[in-house]
Amino acid sequence: MLYLHASLCQSAQKINAINIAPLLHEAILEAVRRSVLPADEPLVRLIVELLLASSSAPLMLPIPQDARALRVAKRLVHKPANHESLNELAHGAGAGVRTLERIFAKETGMGFAAWRQRLRMLEGMRKLVDGGSVADAAEAVGYESVSAFVVAFKATMGETPGRWLRR
């Protein structure tokens, strides 16, 4: 575990999960080995710069609080492979399509399609970690083919499911 003084991370906007690059990983291990370091230590400055430059990992799924959007979110979380259109989901939630789009954007920070995609990727990742095959994960989250899932996974995570699992 690595703790940084708040003054070192003033430019960080929000809490999120990040992808740890090999250089950042090694710098953190060295900092942990050295224990407590002063803020002006070059290694600390390097870690902060690398943290700020790190890309976010889409490992969190914000849930909307609005009752209509929450009904849609719960429906999809319960069954990520659900193929209902946003129009159908909106109708079932008692809201218009544009209203749901605005709510998802405001309350989750992403549009509905991006939110749904992240849900599917996270569930697919869970299936893979639990020992399921790529085919099982693709089917569980509603992809028509394994190759479509692999393409979407790589676009989201930056690597194929197999390589991601090995890391």
Beta strands, then each sheet from edge to edge (+ up, - down):
end
